[in-house]
């Protein structure tokens, strides 16, 4: 029996390697579409389940971990930005405000499926348009929910967090003891 991470995220790979180096990566091709009006926690959980289930169907004798991270402001889900304008609008909306980062996790193995959502409150500094544009010019925002990464230059945007730092990076590793 092998441990499989159903994710292409280098951040999730790095975080899981804190727990064990004995795992492999199998990228899921699961649909990440969420119907409008789906509560954020349900959305994160549903996408994580789809990712894990798609890989588990190929490897039914293994343990598969799927995860999905979203940023939520005023019950609105911020995924990965489509372009610079989208990234700017997300970061402008987050500026000076509290929001939540939610990571849905699904662990599939024989006869068992475990799911949970980890939630961390993040408070952004008040940002000028110039600061936002400078951050966007680094290229960091484009593969990250909410258009920022706390583990990189995006840390400069953040005033404080209340909760699990690893959850904001993309995998609440402390909750994965299997």
N, C-alpha and C positions, 0 to 999 in steps of 0.2 A: 504494500500500500504506500503510495506516494502522496505528498502534499503538493497541490497545484494552486498557484495564484492565477486567477482568470483576469489578468489585467496587463495592459501594455505600459502602465505608468512606472517610470523609473523611481518615482518617490515611494510608491507602494512596495516595489521590489526592495528598496533600501530599508524601509521600515520593517518589512517581514524578516529581513536578514538579521535584524536585532534579536529576533526570537529564535530563528533557525536558519542555517544556510542550506539545509537539506530540503529544497523545494524546486519545482520547475515552473516555468511561465508558459501558459497556453492562453493566447489572446482570444477573448470571446468576440464573436461577431453578432452578439445579441442586439436587438433593436432597443434604442435608448429613448424612444418617443414616449412622452407622458401626455395624457389627455389634459387639456385645460381644466382647471378647477380641482385637480388632484391635490390633496393636502401634501405639503412638502415632505413630511416624514414618510408618508405612504409612497411618494414618488421615489425617494432615495432607496427605500427598501425594495420596491418593485424592480428597479433597474439592477440593483445588486443581485436580486434573485434571478433575473433573466440571464445576467452574465454567468453566474455560478451554474445555473441549470444547463445552459448551452454547453459548457465545458464538461459538466458532470455526465451528460448523456454520451459523450465521447470516451470518458474515463470513469465508468461506474464503480470501479473497485478502489478508487482513490478518494482523498479528501480534497474538495475544491472550495476555495475562498473567492467570492465575488464581492466587489465593493463599488460604491458610487458616492461621490461627494458633491454636494450642492451648497450654494450660498443662498440664504433666505433673508430678505429685507421686507418687512411689512407683508408677510405671507406671499411675496413674489419670489419665484425661483430664478436665480441667476446661474446659468450654466456657463459654458465656455463662450467667450465673445466671438462673434462672427468676423469682426474686422476692427480697425482702430477706432472708428466712431462708436461702435458698440462697447468696446472696452472703456472709452472715455465716459460714456453715459453711465456705465455700471460704477466706475470708480467715483464719478461725481455724485451719484446717488448714495454711495457708501460713506463719502466724506463727512467726518464729524459725527457719525451715527454708529449705533450698536446694530449688529446683525448676528445671525446664527450661521454657523457652518455645521451641516449635518452630513454624516457619512452613514449610509446604509450598508450593512454587511450581511452576507448570506454564506453559511458554511454548509455544504452538502457532502454527506457521506452515506454509506449503506444504511438504509432504514432510518436516517436522521437528517433533519434540516433545522439549522439554528439560524435565526434572524434577529437583528437588533439595529437600532439607530443610535449613534452617538452624537451628541449635540454640544457645541461649544459656542459661547458668546464672545464675539470679537468687537472691539471698539476701534474705529478708525480715527486718526488725527483729522483735523480740518485741513483739507488740501486745496492749494491754489490750482488753477488751470495749468500753470507752468509746471508744477510738481507732477500733476497727473500726466501731462504730455511727456515729461522727462522719463517717467516710469514706463510709459507705453513704448517709448523709443528704445528701451532695453530689449524688447521682444518677449519679455517674460509673461505678459498677461494672456497670450493667445492659446495656451493649452491648459488653462486653469479656470475652474469654476469661480465666478465672481471677478475674474480678470486680475487676480493677484496670487502670489505664492508667498506664504509667511516664511518659508525656509530660504528665501533668496532676498533680493533687493526689496521685495514687497514688505519685508519686516519693518522697513522705514516708514511705511504708511500706517502702522498699527500703534495705537496708544496702549492698549492692554487686551488681554484675553482672560476669560473666566472659564476654565475647563481644560480639556486634554489638547495639548499642543499637537501631538501626533495626529489627532483627529483632523485638525485644520490642514495638516500636510496631506492627509488623504487616507490614513488607515489607523484606527484606534487600537494600536498594537497591544496595549495593556489588557484589553478585553478579549483577546484571541487565545488565551490559554485553553488548549483543547484537551 
